[in-house]
Amino acid sequence: MKLTAKDIMTTEVIWINEDSSAYEAIEILVSLNVNCLPVLNSNGILTGVVTETDLVYIDKKLNRSSYYAYGELNVPIDIRVLNKDLSGLKKITVKEVMTKKLITVKEDASLEKIIDIIINKGIKTIPVINDSKVVGIITRKNILKYYLR
């Protein structure tokens, strides 16, 4: 039997609307202990994902001036500047900071393909779609849970 995305995906998908605030996304990620949220538009179509990384680096992603380049590092100029900028998290929409370049799979994607994406693309969470609608989500934990069966 060929194992597919449908066999291991989580079907109760926690998602967020693209017009929600970055603050709301952080609340969901932290309270539900997830690392990524699919982002849907008002028609329920997947338009991106918002990850912990997107939100941790929100200042840099929005090209704020509170960082300066020091070699390959971006160093905060002053923590007071950073705190002032981050107080506006309720005004920043998920759409502004989400990852738009998506890697998704369909329900019939093989486990081998999913593992290949996770390893070679460095993706932690993969939305499973059917006609541009999210029907499930696969994380590395889903695969590990399968291994324990």
Beta strands, then each sheet from edge to edge (+ up, - down):
strand 1: 16-17
strand 2: 36-40
strand 3: 46-51
strand 4: 67-70
strand 5: 73-76
strand 6: 105-106
strand 7: 125-130
strand 8: 133-139
sheet 1: 1+ 2+ 3-
sheet 2: 4+ 5-
sheet 3: 6+ 7+ 8-
end
